[in-house]
Amino acid sequence: MTPLTISISEKAARKAREFAEKSEHEEFGLRVGVKGGGCSGLTYTLSIDADSRPEDKVIEENGIKLFIDKKSYVFLAGTILEYSDGLNGKGFVFNNPNAKTVCGCGTSFSV
């Protein structure tokens, strides 16, 4: 059974804080979402945001607040947000148990 939450690894939380400091955000959260597009049908979105919106689900883990709109939450429940700095490239990685297919770049998926 897929957990009904979204998690962020310690490494991803550390990287998010580094990016927020560079953009001079003192109070911030990560806006995590899904939008239509990409080669598989849906694309992940990730941005730094100053505050949540009234319709957001807010999850706090490893000192980072995640802001997820309700429509995106349906597609992201159970996802673990990680950060990779390996040979295949650097960046945030969405490990989403709901994704049935994933494109080669890892930013597009279908359910």
Secondary structure as GFF3:
##gff-version 3
##sequence-region A 1 111
A	DSSP	beta_strand	7	8	.	.	.	ID=ss1
A	DSSP	alpha_helix	10	22	.	.	.	ID=ss2
A	DSSP	beta_strand	29	36	.	.	.	ID=ss3
A	DSSP	beta_strand	42	49	.	.	.	ID=ss4
A	DSSP	beta_strand	56	61	.	.	.	ID=ss5
A	DSSP	beta_strand	64	69	.	.	.	ID=ss6
A	DSSP	alpha_helix	70	76	.	.	.	ID=ss7
A	DSSP	beta_strand	80	86	.	.	.	ID=ss8
A	DSSP	beta_strand	89	95	.	.	.	ID=ss9
A	DSSP	beta_strand	101	102	.	.	.	ID=ss10
A	DSSP	beta_strand	108	110	.	.	.	ID=ss11
###
